[in-house]
Structures are given as structure tokens and as C-alpha cells.
């Protein structure tokens, strides 16, 4: 049976590795895989009425609770090593003709119980089998808990999205209650171990499937401790609201709608746990001239009929740099796109995309007499070559 510290001496004589069918030096992944397979094969929900498999499931769960726990496993291994060396004269069973782990007239269970209260072996193994001691077992310190992630949006200019910018963000987020420091209890009162989860912070659920699942304890919300009187400020939730301003660096080349993760800038944690992360959704204001297509910038360039018909060299602006010259071949069609390499948006590797300049032929709304005469002369010159004759040929 368990002593008043939750220690089960008989467990020291059990080979939990053999129970799971793995080697003593098996990795955590191998242990987990073996447990899942055995739990699935022997789960009571899958084997109704099969008491042998029900017992097997309990043994597998007991073994995994110890060697599948990163804190318990090294203590269990050390206990087995010490037992094998005879350092403690055995645990449980019969030794020297005396039951209950006695050796040479000394009851080892009594010895361990005495020493658990005063350090030494008890400090090393006192919390090894934490689920068996009931309400009187040693109180564990609440686990640190990471704070929840937070989200916000930020609007920046088109130029800043290309160059990168540091912005100030005003955040109103969840935070530990200032009155109870996140405990959820009335200031000045003392907590006690949650009877629902026995201080583990979680409960095991085996209903509705082949696997057992750890779920946050519904009574203590994972805090492991409960207070009889709730904090009047937060009504026992342990949380409050915090208004703060942080500086956030938006990297160069960010796209409209992109989500930036700022590690550790989210909601504060509990019991010394780390803060969560902050996710910033970036909105980019449109530019009057330039657009964006992936890593490329786009620009619509107005041109005249004679420039595309006869050919020309024209200058176009770039964003944040010197103008560049485009050479338009004679007969350039309306809507043709020219590529200027290296004048686009910055990429993550430090290179840049391209500038895509698309020509748009402008039709004058009003012609002066000389221009009208010139256009009429051009019309007369090409009147023998109707442009739409092919439409009727294809249609017919």
C-alpha cells in the first residue's frame, strides 16, 4: 500500500520497461509508441468484458505514467539501480524471513517514511508516484504555464512595407490579475491541493476512443491548487486586463495581409511561465503609382501613339531609386510589359524582384488643327487595309 507521502515501495520491484516491451535505454518516442500500441490493443472500450485485457491496460498505463514521464523516469531508474545493488535491502515482499521489506530487523518502509520528511532519499523519490498518495501527499509547487498568444493588426505605408519599419503597438491584452497575482484566490488566504486532479493539473479521460487523453483539470483549470475563497477582483479566474505599448520591427518586403510572429510579446504567463507570442497581421496602404505582384513591383506607363508606332526611348520612375530608360521598339502593342530587373520588392535572401512596366497608349480627348490634319492623313494612308476584315471572315 502507499505510505502517507504517496510512495509505493512495491513499485520499485516492478520492471516497467518489460511491461511496455522496450529496452531500458529506449527513447521517449519508442516508449510512447509502445504504450499507444498496447493501450489500443487492451483498452476496456475495445474489449468489453475481457478482464485480462482490462488488467493488462491498467499495468501498461501504470508503467507509462512512470517511464513515460521525463521527471519520474530518471528517479525510477536510480531507484532500480539502488535496489539491484542491495543498498536498501529490497522493497516490499519478503526479506530475511520478515515480510514488508524488513532486513535485519529494520523495516525499510518505516525508514523511508522517516527520511522522506527530513531530506535525503525522500527528496529524491518522494514525488515519483504522485498519483497514489491521496490528499495527504506532499504539496507540489504549481507548474509554470505559458501565457496565451495574442493578435493585433497594424497598417503601414507601401514604402515602409518595402524598406521595413519599427512601429509602436498599443495592446490591451489578458494578464495576471493584479490583486491575486494570477492565483485566483482571495489575497491572504491559503490554497490546498485540488481534490479533482490531486495536484496534477490534469485529469485522464478514457471515454470515447482507444487512447487515454490528458485534459486540463476542470476544477482548478490546471493550476493544481484551489482556494476556498475566490479573488473578488477577478472572480477566481486569475486573469485581468493590461494596457501596454511595445515596439515591433516589421521586416522589409512584408506583404499585405502577411502575419508576423513576435516571440514572447504576447500575454504574460502564470507561475513564472514564459509569455505567449504576438501575431501581427500587416495591412499595407496602396501606393498612388506602384502596385505589387509577389516580389515584383508593377507600374502603368502612359505612352503616345507615335511612340509605340515609331519606337522611342522613354524614362520611367523607380521606387526609391533613379529613373530607368525603356526602349520601345517600333510597333509596340498596347499593354506590353517590360521587365526592369532588380528594381522590385526585397526578398528574404537579400535579393530583389523586378519592376514590371506596362505601356498604355493614350488617346487625346481634343486635337488641335495640325494634329487633326496629321491623323486624317494617316487615316487616308491606311484606308485600304481595314483592321476588322478578319472578324467578319472568322464569323462567317
N, C-alpha and C positions, 0 to 999 in steps of 0.2 A: 504494500500500500504506500501511498505518498506520505511524506512527512509534512510538517507544518510550513516548510519552505517550498513545497511543490516538487521535491526531489524524489525520483523513483529509483531506488538502488537496483531493483531487478532489471532495469533497462540497460544498466552497464554491462550486463551479461548477454545482451542480445546483439546479434550481428545484423544491423540494419542494411548493410551493403548486400549481404547474402539474401536478405528478404526481398530486395529490389533486383537481385540478379546482376549486380555490377561489381566491378573491381573497387578496391579501397581507394585507388588513385583516379577513379573515374571523374571526368569533368562534370561541371554543373549541368551542361547541356545533355550529357549522356544519362545522368541521374533523372533529369526531368523527363526525357524521352521514355526511359524505362517505367517511371511512375505513371505516365499517361497511358502507356500500353496496358499495364497491369490494372490500373483503375478502370479503364474502359472494359476490360475483359471480366472484371469481378464486381462491377458496380451493382448495388442492390436493385436499381431501377431496371437494369438489363437482365437480371437473374432473379426474378421474384420467386421466393420460396426456397432458394438454394442457400441454406445456412452455411455450408462450407465456403462458398464464394463470398458470402457476406463477411465471414470471419477473416477470410483472406484479404478482403478490401480494407478492413479495419487495420490489419497488420501493415499493409502497404502504405496506408495513409499515415500511420504512426511512424514508420521508417522515414518516409519522405519529409514529415514535419521536422525531423532532426537533421538528416544528412542533406536535405534539400534547402536548408536554411544556412546562409553564409556566416551567420554569427554562431549558431549552435554546432555546426559540423566540426570546426577545429576543437571545440571543447569536448565533444563526444569522442573524437579521435584520441585526444590526450587522456581522457578517462579510460578508454580501452587499453591504451598503452600502459598506463599505470597499473591497471588491473592485471594485465598479462605479465607484468614484472613481479606481481605479488606484493606491490608496495602497500596495498590496503587490505591484504588478507581476503580478498573476494568481497562481492556484494551479493546479498541475498542468498538463497539456497542454504546449503549446509557446509560448514567448515569445522573441522576438528570435532565432529560429532555434535556440534551445537548449532541449532537452527538460527535463522535470522541473521546470518552474516557474522557470527561470533568467531573469534580466533583467539585462543589463549585466554579465554575468559573476558575478552573485550568485545562489546557489541559495536560493530563498525557503524551501524546506522546511528547509534547514540553519539558516537564520536563525531560523525559528520554533522549531525544536527547541532552539536555544541560548537563546532568550528565554523559553521555557516554564519552564526551570529557574531563571530569575532574575527572575520577575515580569513585569509589563507585559502584553503580548499573551497570553502563555501563561496568566497568571492569569485572563484574561478568557474564553478559549476552551478551556483545557486539558481541561475536563470535558464539552465539548459532545457528543462522540460516545463516551460512556463504554463502549459495548459492544464496541469494536473493538480494544482495546489489550492484551488478554490479561493474564496475571498480573503483568506488569511496569508496568502503568499506575499513575498516581498514586492513592494510597490516599485514599478518601473517608471523611469522618467519618460514623460511624453516624447514621442518621436518628433524630430523636426519635420515640418511639412512645407513643401514648395508652394509659393503663392500662385494664385491663378494668373493666366495670361490676360493681357488687356489689349484692346483695339482702339484705334482712332484713325482719323483721316487728316491729310494735310494737302493744301493747294499751293503749288509753286508755279513760277513762270516757265515758259518754254525754254528760255535761255538758261535758267538755273537747272532745269532738268538735264541739260547737256553738260554744263560745267560742274555740277554738284554744288550743294549749298548746305550750310548749317542753319537749322531753324529752331525756334522756341515752340514747345508744345505745352499748352496748358491742359492738365489732366485732372479729371475728377474720377478717382478710382476707389475700389474696395481696399480697405486697410484694417489692421487690427484695431479693435475698439480701444479708445484712449483711456477709458475708465478701468477696464479689466485686463488690458494688455493682451487681449485675444483669448483669454481663458474661458470666457462665457460665464464665469461665476461672480457672485456679488463680492466686491472688494472687502477683504478682511475675513472672508470665510475660507474654510479648508476643503479641498476636494477629497474624494475617495475613489477607489478603483471601480470602473464601470462593471456592474454585475452581468451585463448582457454579453460582453466580449471578454470579460475577465482581464481587462487591461491590455488586450492585444491590439485594439483599434480596428479590428475587422472580425467578421463572422464568416464561417464556412457554409456555403449553400450547395446542396447536392440535388436539388429538385429540378426536374425537367430536362435532364440530359445525362450524358455518360461521364461527365467530368465534374469534380468539385471545384467551386469557384470561391475566391476570397472577395467579400464585399465589405465596403465601409460600414462600420457598426452604426445602425440607425439611431441608437440611443445617445452615444457620445460623439457621433459624427467624426469618428476616427481620432479623437483627442485622447482616448484611453482613460481619462478621468472625468468625473461628473461632479457637479456641485448641487447641493440640495436647494440652494437659493440662487436664482439666475441674476445676472448683472442687470440692473434696472435701465442702464443706458442702451444696451444692445439686445435686451430681452433674451440673453443666453446664446445669441448667435456668435459672439466673439468678434464680430466684424463691424466696421464703421465706414465712413467716407473720408477721403483725403483729397485735398486740392493741392497740386504741386505743379511746378514748371520744370521741364527738363530740356536739355539741348540735344538735338538729334541731327546726325550727319546723314544727308541724303546723297548717295553716291552719284557720280557723273554717269550720264547715259540712262537714267531711270526712265521707264516708260509710263505713259498714262495708265492708271489702274493697277500698277505694279504694287505688290505687298512687300514691305521691308520689315525684317525681323531685327529688333533691338534686344539683345540678350540681357536679362537681368533688369530691364527697365519697366517691368510690369508690376503687379500687385505684390506687396510685401508678404513674406512667408510667415509661418507660425512656429513658435518654439525654436527660434534661431534658424529656421529653414531658409533657403535662398528665395529671392524674389522671382516671380514669373517673368515671362518675356512680353515685350510690347510689339504689336504688329501694326505698322503704319501703312495704310492704303494711300498712295500718292495720286493726286489729281493734277494734271498738267494743263495750264491755261493755253488755249490756241494762240499761235503767232499770226500776225497780220499777213505775212508773206509766205513763210515756210510751213510745210507740213512734215509728217514723218511716216515712213513705211518701213517698219523693222528698224534696222540700223542705218537706213538711208534717209536723207532729207529730200524733200520734194519742193519744186518751185515752178510756178507757171510763168512763162516769159512771153509778153506780148511782142509780136513782130508784124511788119507790114507786108503787103503782097509782093512788093518789088524785092524785098529782102529774101523771101523764100523762093521767088521765081528766078531771080538773077544770081542768088548767092550773096553772102555777106559775112562779115566778122562783127560780132556784137559782144558787148561786155555785160556780164550779169553779176549780181552781188553774191557773196557767200556769207554765212552766219558767223560773225566774229573774226573774219579774215579779209584779205584783199580780194577785189573783184577778179574774175577769171574771164577769158575770152572764148566764146564759142564760134566755131567756123561752120556756117550754114552752107551746105552745098546747094548749087542751083537746082531748083525743082524740089526743095524740101517740102514734104507734105505737112499740112496742118496736123498738130497732135504728136509729131515725132518727139521722142525723148532722147536727150543727150546725157551721157554719164560723165561726171567730173569726179575722178577717183580721189578718195581721202578727204573729202570735204563734208562728210556726213556726221552722224552721231558717234560718240565714243563707245567702244566695245569693252567688255570685261578684261580682255587681254592687252588693252592699251592701244590697239589699232582703232581706225575709224572707218565708218561706212562711206558711202558715196553720196554726191549731190546729183539728183535726177531732175534735169531741167527740161520741161515740156513746152514746145513753142505753140503759141496760139495766134493765128492770123487775125488781125484786127481790121474790121470793115468800117471805114469812116462814115459817120452819120450824115455829114454835109460835105459836098465837093465844091471847091471854088471853080471858076470858069476854065482855068487852064487844066486843072486836074480832070474835070469832066470831059474836056475835049480829048485828053490823052486816053481816058478809059474808053470813050466811044471809038477812038481809032483802034484800040486794042480789040474791041468787040468786032469791028468790021474785019480785022485781020484774021480772026479765028472763027468767023461765022460759018465757014464751010465745014467745020469739024464739030458737029453737035455732041455735047457731052452725054446726053441722055438716050442716044440711039440704042445703046446696048440694053437699056432697061426694057424697051419695047420688044427687042429681039428675044430676050430671055423670057418675057412674059407671054409672048405669042407661041 
